[in-house]
Amino acid sequence: MNRDLQGRVVLITGGGTGLGLGIATELGLSGAKVAIASRKEANLNNGLTHLRSRSIDAFAVVADVREADEVAKAVDSVEARFGPVDILINNAAGNFVVPAERLSPHGWTSVVGTVLNGSFFCSREVGRRLIQQGRHGSIVNIIAAYAWTGGAGTVHSASAKAGVLAMTKTLAVEWAQFGIRVNAVAPGPVETEGASRQLWADPDERERLLAEVPMGRFGQVEEVAQAVHFLVSDGAGFVTGATLTVDGGESLPHARLEVVDKLRKNPS
Ligand code: NAP
C-alpha cells in the first residue's frame, strides 16, 4: 500500500464505527497516525481493536462533538499523544426517519448539533491551531447528496448537511491563504450497521432505496474511504471547496430510466 500519509496526524469524529472506521483504516494503512473520537467508549474500543489489529498507530478519545469544550479537550489529548493534527474528518452524525411535523425539538437539536455545530466546533478548533502554528492541513466533511436536494423524512439531517456544505465552501475560501484545504464527500447509501438500522431497517424500504441507485447496488465503505484519501492527499493539493459524490449515480436525475430500458427491449 502507498504510505503517502506517513507520519500525518488524523482526527476522525465517529471513527469507531461504519464509514468513520473505514476511513480511519484507509488513512492508517497509508501511514497516518489515527485518532478517533465519539461519545461511546464501547464503539471506540471496538474501533481501536480493529485498527491496531491492522498495525495502525491508533488512539481514541471520548468526546461529544456537540460540546465545544469537549472538542477542545479532545484535540489537546490528540496533540499530547501524536502531535498537532494535520487532517480532520468530520464524520460524526445522527439520523433517523421521521415526518417533519412529528420531529421533536430535541431530535432536531441533537442531529443539527452533531452534524452542523459539531463539524464547525471541530473545524474551528483544528483550523485555529493550524493557523497559529503556521502549518498546512486538510479537512474533509462527510455530507450526503440530499444537502442539495433536501431529503423527505430526514429534515434535520438534510438541513444540517446543507449547512455543512455551505461551511465547506466558506472555510475553503477563508483558510486557503493558510494552506488549509476544506472539501466534502457525499456518499450514497452504504450498508453500515448504523445506517441500515436507522434508515432502511424495513426490507421493502431497502429494496426501494436500492432501485433508486442507477448502479444497482449499495456503496462499499472502502469506496467512500478511498475518495476521502484522495482529497486529503498531496495529489489533491489544488482542490478546495469541492464535493466528491460517491453514490453510484443516485443523486442524478433518472426519472426516464425506465422508459429508456423499455425502449432498449423493444428497439422498433
Ligand atoms: P454510524 O456508524 O452510525 O456513524 C455515526 C458515528 O457518529 C458513530 O461512530 C457515533 O459514535 C458518532 N457520533 C454520533 N453522535 C456523536 C456525537 N454527538 N459526538 C461524537 N460522535 C458522535 O453511521 P455511518 O453510516 O458510518 O455514517 C457516517 C457518516 O456518513 C455520517 O456523517 C453520515 O451522515 C454519512 N453518510 C452515511 C451514509 C450511509 O448510507 N451509510 C450515506 C450518506 C452519508 P458514538 O455513538 O460512539 O458517539
Residues whose N, C-alpha, C, O or C-beta is under 5 A from the ligand:
A	BS01	NAP	G14 G15 G16 T17 G18 L19 G20 A37 S38 R39 K40 N43 A63 D64 V65 R66 N91 A92 A93 G94 T114 I142 I143 A144 P187 G188 P189 V190 T192 G194 A195
